Amino acid sequence: MVFVALGSNLGDPAQILRAAMARLQHFSDAPIVKSSLWQTAPVECPPGSPKFVNAVVGLPPRKSETPESLLKKLRALETKFGRQPKKILNEPRPLDLDLIAFGNEIRNTPELILPHPRAHQRRFVLQPLSEIAAELILPGQTKTVAQLLAQLPPDETVTRI
């Protein structure tokens, strides 16, 4: 199973994520699994950044799919939704798609790090991921998603929409 985190804090974030989830279905021949939408405070973003809406999708990849080929599709989808090249780290954006895990694949290249290097520390990823894969153990971790979520400090606000 592949897990993709979605985020948006420009335009109509909830509508953008729903539309992006529908598009992600086209990346798999089997039904995808979708979390709820969660409103979250911006983390490590420029001052004054609007709140985010976040979600996670799980999808069975096609047999020919690789992490690198899927990453290219995710970047193209971000662009279709109006994402511009970064000018400032973690700036507001209409759509952000992060490849969290691709089965048990591990990558550490300039283009792609798998599993996502900070996913296990971020409530805005773990909260929606726990809805659809609470017992998942991310590659390189020893605890489940639910256990990782439970051990996070309560400093991030996440609210189900």
C-alpha positions in Angstrom: 0.0 0.0 0.0 1.1 3.5 -0.7 0.3 6.4 1.6 0.1 10.0 0.4 -0.4 13.0 2.7 -2.4 15.9 1.3 -2.4 19.5 2.5 -3.8 22.8 1.3 -4.0 26.3 2.8 -4.9 28.5 -0.2 -8.2 28.8 -2.0 -10.9 26.5 -0.8 -8.7 23.8 0.9 -11.4 21.3 1.7 -12.7 21.4 -1.9 -9.2 21.2 -3.3 -8.4 18.1 -1.2 -11.7 16.4 -2.2 -10.9 17.0 -5.8 -7.3 15.8 -5.4 -8.5 12.6 -3.7 -10.8 11.9 -6.7 -7.8 12.4 -9.0 -5.6 10.1 -6.9 -8.1 7.3 -7.5 -6.9 7.4 -11.1 -3.4 6.3 -9.9 -4.7 2.9 -8.8 -6.8 0.1 -10.3 -8.3 -0.7 -6.8 -10.4 1.5 -4.6 -8.4 4.0 -2.5 -8.8 4.6 1.2 -9.4 8.1 2.4 -9.1 9.7 5.8 -11.3 12.5 7.1 -10.3 16.1 6.4 -8.5 17.7 9.4 -7.9 21.4 10.0 -4.5 22.0 11.4 -2.3 24.9 12.5 0.6 25.7 10.2 3.8 24.0 11.3 7.2 25.6 10.5 5.5 28.0 8.1 6.0 31.8 7.5 4.3 34.1 10.0 0.6 34.7 9.2 0.2 31.5 7.2 -3.4 30.4 7.0 -4.5 27.1 8.6 -4.2 23.9 6.6 -6.6 21.2 5.7 -4.9 17.8 5.7 -5.8 14.3 4.9 -4.1 11.0 4.0 -5.0 8.6 1.2 -3.9 4.9 0.9 -3.8 3.4 -2.5 -2.7 0.0 -3.9 -0.1 0.9 -6.5 -0.2 -0.5 -10.0 2.3 -3.3 -10.6 4.5 -1.1 -12.9 4.5 1.8 -10.4 7.7 2.8 -8.6 8.1 5.4 -5.9 9.9 7.6 -8.4 7.2 7.3 -11.1 4.5 8.0 -8.6 6.4 11.0 -7.2 6.4 12.5 -10.8 2.6 12.0 -11.0 2.1 13.6 -7.6 4.2 16.7 -8.6 2.3 17.0 -11.9 -1.0 16.9 -9.9 0.2 19.6 -7.6 1.0 21.8 -10.6 -2.5 21.1 -12.1 -3.9 22.5 -8.9 -1.9 25.7 -9.2 1.2 24.9 -7.1 4.1 27.2 -8.0 7.8 26.5 -7.5 8.8 27.2 -3.9 10.1 30.7 -3.1 9.9 30.4 0.7 10.2 27.2 2.7 6.7 25.9 3.8 4.9 28.8 2.1 1.1 28.7 1.6 0.1 26.5 -1.3 -3.1 25.2 -3.0 -2.0 21.6 -2.9 0.9 19.7 -1.3 1.2 16.0 -1.9 3.8 14.1 0.1 4.7 10.4 -0.5 4.7 9.1 3.1 5.4 5.4 2.4 5.5 3.1 -0.6 5.1 -0.4 0.9 8.4 -1.2 2.6 10.5 0.7 0.1 13.3 2.8 1.4 14.9 5.6 -0.6 17.5 8.2 0.3 18.2 10.3 -2.8 18.2 14.0 -3.5 14.8 13.5 -5.2 13.1 11.2 -2.7 13.4 10.1 0.9 11.2 7.1 1.9 9.6 6.8 4.2 9.0 10.5 4.6 11.6 11.7 7.0 9.3 13.6 9.4 6.0 11.8 9.0 6.5 10.0 12.3 6.8 13.3 14.1 3.9 15.2 12.6 0.4 15.1 14.1 -1.1 16.5 10.9 0.2 13.4 9.1 -0.3 10.8 11.9 -3.8 11.8 12.9 -5.4 11.2 9.4 -3.1 8.3 8.8 -4.2 6.6 12.0 -7.8 6.7 10.7 -6.9 4.4 7.8 -3.8 2.6 8.9 -3.5 2.7 12.7 -1.5 -0.5 12.9 0.9 0.4 10.1 4.5 0.4 11.1 6.4 2.8 8.8 9.7 1.4 7.4 12.5 2.2 9.9 10.1 2.5 12.9 9.2 0.0 15.6 5.9 1.5 16.7 2.6 1.6 15.0 1.1 4.8 13.6 -1.3 4.8 16.6 1.5 4.5 19.1 3.6 7.2 17.4 0.5 9.5 17.5 -0.1 8.8 21.2 3.5 9.7 22.1 3.5 13.1 20.4 3.3 16.2 22.7 -0.1 17.9 22.5 1.3 21.1 20.9 -0.3 20.9 17.5 -4.0 21.6 17.1 -5.9 19.2 14.7 -9.6 19.3 14.3 -11.7 16.9 12.2 -13.8 18.8 9.7 
